[in-house]
Amino acid sequence: MGNIRIIGTGRCLGEKVVSNDDIATIVDTSDQWITSRTGIKERRISISKNTSDLATDAAIKAIKTAEIDVLDLDLIIVATTTPESFTPSTACLVQAKLGAENAVAFDISAACSGFIYSINCARKFLDGIRFKKALVVGAEVLSRIVDWKDRSTCVLFGDGAGAAILEYSEEAGGVIDVYIGSNGSKGKCLNTGRFNIENPFVKSDDVGNHKLSMAGKEVFKFAVNIIPYSVSKVLEENSISLDEIKYIVPHQANYRIVESASKRLKVPMDRFYINLNKYGNTSAASIPIALDEMNEKGMINKGDKIILVGFGGGLTWGAILLQW
Ligand code: COA
């Protein structure tokens, strides 16, 4: 059996830079509060690009760095919580925009863990026969579902997309292991409301609020436990020690969450990659955006082992042990 290697990455961010001071003109907050509680200084908000546009632009860069032809893609998976339509899927929209006519395309909904789930799904498809190359994208326009009147959540999120090209390869390295988990019974603590049944035969009590709401403290507690747990899980199951891991790339939600994981795992902060100060929480996009920045900066070299770790709505979580 071959390996599943990442051979290209890309990213695209919402074009408008929105600072904490800008947010303070919308809700009762301050740069001091947001910075001290989250580490976020600014986020990028989409003005003209919808989910599939951000995803396509990130994909174009990933395809370029992978040096492949778009027609080589056999599979496109887009992880998103904020698709621009129920159907077509964002992945089908991306397929059309790229002209990737040989690819099978579909979306995955696993909130901020979406990229981890999608990599796992793609690696199950990639058999070296029918499926040789996959495009996996995390893409979000969270500004669409954020409640801009709720200061406890609207300060946290941003828009963007990150992409990776995966290839079935005989060469050593790639995805060593993936661990994923879910707990639907805790779904309420991070949700966007629900659509009630509505048709000519039933009276709906749908109040039409489908904005994001969150029990911040509960999610915080979940996050600080699940990061060390997921990281330890992929290490233990593969008999690899933390010392062998060059970087941990966490979902970019909150600096204090990463700090707590750093203490619990006894890994210094400089081995965690952090860019949430610039982009806030971009949900499914945050890990692939980080990966692309690291790749661009030359921070990861062939043979380096890294761990990607995510958590979010659902609740969902997961970690990927990867050899570059
Ligand atoms: N600006 C100013 N004050 C704010 C504020 C804001 N943006 N948001 C909340 N507050 C206030 C609250 O109203 C509260 O005031 P009170 O004490 O008068 O009632 C006070 O700040 C403390 O609020 P609290 O919710 O206890 O703050 P916190 O320390 O738990 O921090 C979060 C809030 C959201 C930053 C934190 O809970 C968190 O990061 N949770 C995880 C969120 C997350 O990462 N979600 C995504 C997972 S994928």
Residues whose N, C-alpha, C, O or C-beta is under 5 A from the ligand:
A	BS01	COA	D28 T29 S30 W33 R37 C112 R151 S152 V155 G216 K217 V219 F220 A253 N254 F311 G312 G313
